[in-house]
């Protein structure tokens, strides 16, 4: 199968962030002109490609100290060119540009402050000790190469980096400027978008560090608060902060009585080998035995209106197919292969006295929320009931109907 089909969502302007693929430093040599002094990994940007765009990488004076982005041949080059005037340099000036290289489709606006700050750091060391130009003159740029490797590794994995050269230290952090996310609800489940182990404890406050080990893709906000003995409002605030910085996303809590529906994107599971591999590795009951793609697809295709996960498991027996149904559902939601179908109870009578008389003692405190706007998941967290218990009570109540969407 053509794996590129699965990457169709990545196109220039798609808004997706991608990793830093390469970092290089170019300088203006007094006789050879613009040249790449050092790059990691080596030869990622070929000489032919660099020569094609070198007049943009080391630009005219009007574009010095401006963030520049050049896109060509599948790569996006982001730089902040600098000219340092001093008679000690050949031609009385030293030109350099430290550049990040990403995929052409990748969103790079969040990297612009990092490129500028790293350039200012190198400039300060050049002013103090000629740290950059000395490496260029000697032909030995190992120190610079080590610094570049650290930046690329740490920013890609942790989104932050601390550099120390001699007595000079700088901190680089990817900061996303987003609108505030929607309020976090007690029934929502945070899921890491990056490995939890890639984050250092000193990145977060004490409360966030306390809840991080309990974010596993299945514990909802209320449960995390109970497990950590942290006030639920504080957990909501911490999770909202993690959502803002793109560390976690929110998914519905898993319940066997829940209903899901396949989306048109499920077709990609039949076409994209990369998506298939990710799905099977994620949803396997054991690393020693991966499920079959056909079985995973059959499970997803069986998720329709009116069929809950419990009924689907009874019919298809995922344990015999080497499938962990909880993880299969989580992967499907994260990748948009399926979506949760929610039930919203609504009062269909205006006679509150008659309505109250037929409701159970447990459900009475929730009567005022039966307005068709609050889903069963949220009501469960409010009332301390399981979804099955609450749904059974409400289905026996002739004064309540369900909106399903």
LINURFEN-V704358 format. One record per residue. OMEGA is omega as a letter, one per 30 degrees, with the letter a starting at -180 (NA if undefined). NEAR is the number of other ideal C-beta (glycine too) atoms within 10 Angstrom. Layout:
OMEGA&NEAR ; OMEGA&NEAR
//
This chain:
a&13 ; a&9 ; a&13 ; l&12 ; a&15 ; l&19 ; a&14 ; a&11 ; a&11 ; l&14 ; a&11 ; a&11 ; a&7 ; l&12 ; a&9 ; l&12 ; l&16 ; a&16 ; l&11 ; a&21 ; a&18 ; l&19 ; l&25 ; l&23 ; l&25 ; a&24 ; l&20 ; l&21 ; a&15 ; l&11 ; a&6 ; a&8 ; a&12 ; l&19 ; l&16 ; a&19 ; a&19 ; l&23 ; l&21 ; f&20 ; a&14 ; l&11 ; l&9 ; l&15 ; a&22 ; l&11 ; a&11 ; l&8 ; a&14 ; a&18 ; a&12 ; a&13 ; a&17 ; a&18 ; l&11 ; a&18 ; l&21 ; a&23 ; l&18 ; a&9 ; a&10 ; a&6 ; l&12 ; l&16 ; l&13 ; l&11 ; a&17 ; l&18 ; l&17 ; l&15 ; l&17 ; l&12 ; l&11 ; a&9 ; l&18 ; a&21 ; a&25 ; a&23 ; l&27 ; a&24 ; a&24 ; l&19 ; l&16 ; a&16 ; l&8 ; a&12 ; a&7 ; l&9 ; l&16 ; a&12 ; l&11 ; l&9 ; l&14 ; a&22 ; l&20 ; l&23 ; l&25 ; a&27 ; l&24 ; l&25 ; l&21 ; l&21 ; a&19 ; a&15 ; a&18 ; l&22 ; a&16 ; a&21 ; a&13 ; l&15 ; a&22 ; l&16 ; l&16 ; l&23 ; a&22 ; a&18 ; l&14 ; l&23 ; l&21 ; l&14 ; l&20 ; l&20 ; l&19 ; l&14 ; l&17 ; l&18 ; a&11 ; a&12 ; a&13 ; a&16 ; a&20 ; a&23 ; l&19 ; l&13 ; l&18 ; a&19 ; a&10 ; a&8 ; a&7 ; a&12 ; a&18 ; a&9 ; l&14 ; l&22 ; l&19 ; l&13 ; l&25 ; l&23 ; l&13 ; a&17 ; a&20 ; a&20 ; a&13 ; a&17 ; l&21 ; a&16 ; a&15 ; a&16 ; l&22 ; a&17 ; l&21 ; a&13 ; l&16 ; l&10 ; a&18 ; l&9 ; a&6 ; a&13 ; l&10 ; a&16 ; l&10 ; l&20 ; l&15 ; l&17 ; l&11 ; l&12 ; a&8 ; l&11 ; a&6 ; l&8 ; l&16 ; l&10 ; l&9 ; l&20 ; a&17 ; a&20 ; a&22 ; a&23 ; l&24 ; l&27 ; l&16 ; l&17 ; l&13 ; l&14 ; l&9 ; a&12 ; l&8 ; a&13 ; l&20 ; a&12 ; a&9 ; l&8 ; a&15 ; l&18 ; a&10 ; a&7 ; l&16 ; l&21 ; a&15 ; a&17 ; a&22 ; a&21 ; a&11 ; l&17 ; a&21 ; a&13 ; a&17 ; l&16 ; l&18 ; a&23 ; a&26 ; a&21 ; l&18 ; l&25 ; a&20 ; a&14 ; a&13 ; a&17 ; l&7 ; l&17 ; a&11 ; l&15 ; l&11 ; l&16 ; l&27 ; a&19 ; l&15 ; a&25 ; l&24 ; l&18 ; l&17 ; l&24 ; a&20 ; a&15 ; l&17 ; a&16 ; l&22 ; l&24 ; a&16 ; l&19 ; l&18 ; l&20 ; a&20 ; l&18 ; a&19 ; l&15 ; a&17 ; l&20 ; l&19 ; l&23 ; l&15 ; l&19 ; l&16 ; a&8 ; l&15 ; l&18 ; a&13 ; l&19 ; l&20 ; a&13 ; a&15 ; a&20 ; l&14 ; l&14 ; l&22 ; a&21 ; l&13 ; a&15 ; a&25 ; l&19 ; a&13 ; a&16 ; a&25 ; l&18 ; a&16 ; l&8 ; a&7 ; a&7 ; l&9 ; l&18 ; l&20 ; l&13 ; a&17 ; l&10 ; l&18 ; l&26 ; l&18 ; l&15 ; a&25 ; a&22 ; l&12 ; l&16 ; a&25 ; l&12 ; l&10 ; l&9 ; l&15 ; a&18 ; l&22 ; l&14 ; l&14 ; l&22 ; l&16 ; a&10 ; a&11 ; l&16 ; a&11 ; l&22 ; l&11 ; a&8 ; a&19 ; a&18 ; l&25 ; a&17 ; l&21 ; l&15 ; l&18 ; l&26 ; a&26 ; l&21 ; a&22 ; l&26 ; a&20 ; a&16 ; l&18 ; l&13 ; l&25 ; l&22 ; l&15 ; l&19 ; a&18 ; l&17 ; l&20 ; l&18 ; a&27 ; l&14 ; l&18 ; l&13 ; l&13 ; l&8 ; a&10 ; a&12 ; l&6 ; a&11 ; a&19 ; a&12 ; a&9 ; a&13 ; a&19 ; l&14 ; a&6 ; a&13 ; a&21 ; l&12 ; a&12 ; a&19 ; a&16 ; l&10 ; l&15 ; a&22 ; a&10 ; a&15 ; a&11 ; a&19 ; a&19 ; a&22 ; a&23 ; l&18 ; l&22 ; a&23 ; l&19 ; a&16 ; l&17 ; l&11 ; l&19 ; l&12 ; a&20 ; l&15 ; a&16 ; a&24 ; l&19 ; l&14 ; a&18 ; l&21 ; l&13 ; a&11 ; a&20 ; l&11 ; a&20 ; l&20 ; a&16 ; l&15 ; a&12 ; l&10 ; NA&10
//
